[in-house]
């Protein structure tokens, strides 16, 4: 198909936004400040919303991060008057499906932002009403997300009902939120536990962990004893955080989490947070958990990618920033185990920029000799070469791009080896993730488990695909996304 220059530019604009929405959270990165990240991100959101609203809404069906998904929803609802009736219908379905995936605290934060922007139209209220109706128990939300639920109820005048089999408990939420002293007791178990926790220590252990922490401090409870007893009320992530704070040997067995059920990137972050000695001592446990998480993320694609080579960045810049500590290195570590699972059995090779060979002991250190590692990886004669790096090739500068250019134009014109660059760091100055070479498709990545889908979307980043093909791909993703969500609701 022949594409016009305008068509190609439109596709590039959309991919710029997708890369930014996948990688950037508006926080400081290794080479850019938070203010630069936010300014760059704000511009891209506004530019794509104004010029490509349909695609802007479609990004909710892609693997963009929660920060940007909430911003997309907010901007779509704030500018509803600019959408056609057909666009509003599609946007409403996409928004409902994405809100169901977002953490509740982020959704309540979004609702507060809409209130601050004085957005209260019928469409917005309907979306909020449906989201609240789908919550498992608003009594739990009233205790754990009290301010957020109060804001929604007061500003948008939405009905509040607890999910409970006790008829007398209906109507208690309004009193709990707005007139907490009017009732001597509550029929809803959590609401009454919150009331009693002010003077009764035993009631603390009936509350969600984050709420119980405040009461434990108020009553002067010892941390170790409190954590051990509250463990059954903790989520997996809370258990993991507590285990990391206190040390695996200090925390009791009840407070430990099963690492094999953790998401791949979060598990990689946990492994990297441990000292070298502890990683060595727990090698079998950590490696087994990482491989289990990788096989789960690979799903039906496990073992189907043939011969795979990976170039993985563990240079000093992979340490990230204070807000995103070791995030780039965690993506590389998770990507290592996922690519191992995707490759055919015994057909995987990995080259770390440091030259290290033990993935469990990687640490961010030294320069980034990507070019040398790419040469090593290509000598492996892979079917697929995947580079996970921030793209700052500096030892020597630009060698990786030149190697890949010569490889593609002189040595592999038949494209026997597919090359993909996945970049976990957004370059605020360039409004994109940094590329290695124009001939190498590049996509942003935040979570290692999204790697298979991002390798697929990276094919559109070679500059040879127009907006029509990209829109067709987005339509397929939207269809699958909505089918999963709406089919689950029907069931």
Number of C-alpha atoms within 10 A of each C-alpha: 6 8 13 10 9 11 15 16 16 19 21 21 19 22 22 20 21 25 27 31 31 28 25 29 21 22 16 19 26 18 12 15 14 16 13 17 22 17 13 21 23 13 13 21 19 15 16 20 18 13 13 15 18 17 18 23 25 20 23 26 21 21 20 23 19 20 17 22 22 21 16 22 23 19 16 22 23 17 12 17 10 13 15 9 11 9 14 19 11 15 23 20 15 21 22 18 21 20 21 14 11 15 10 17 14 15 20 21 17 19 24 20 14 20 15 10 11 11 21 16 12 10 14 19 18 15 17 20 18 11 16 19 16 13 15 12 14 21 24 19 20 21 20 21 17 16 15 20 23 19 16 22 16 13 17 20 12 14 14 20 17 22 18 16 9 11 11 11 18 16 13 21 24 17 13 22 18 12 11 14 11 9 12 8 14 18 14 21 16 20 22 18 20 23 19 15 19 13 13 13 16 10 18 25 22 18 24 19 22 12 15 23 19 12 22 19 12 12 15 9 14 10 12 13 11 16 25 15 13 19 21 15 18 18 14 17 12 17 22 21 15 20 20 17 11 13 13 17 9 11 19 17 12 13 23 20 21 11 20 19 14 19 20 31 25 19 22 28 19 17 23 21 14 16 10 15 10 12 18 14 10 14 15 11 13 20 18 14 21 28 19 21 25 27 22 18 21 23 11 10 13 20 19 13 19 17 22 25 29 28 27 29 33 29 24 17 23 26 20 21 18 11 13 14 17 22 24 31 30 31 29 30 29 27 28 27 24 27 27 27 25 25 23 16 14 11 17 21 19 26 22 26 23 21 12 13 11 9 18 17 17 20 19 18 15 14 18 27 23 32 24 17 23 26 16 16 22 20 10 17 14 22 18 21 23 24 28 30 30 27 25 19 20 14 15 13 14 17 19 23 21 14 18 23 18 12 16 19 12 10 12 14 11 9 12 13 18 16 24 24 27 30 29 31 28 29 23 24 13 10 18 27 25 23 22 28 18 13 17 21 22 31 31 32 32 26 24 29 24 20 25 16 12 22 20 13 20 20 19 21 19 14 15 13 19 21 22 14 13 19 16 11 14 18 15 11 17 21 11 12 18 18 13 12 17 13 10 9 10 6 5
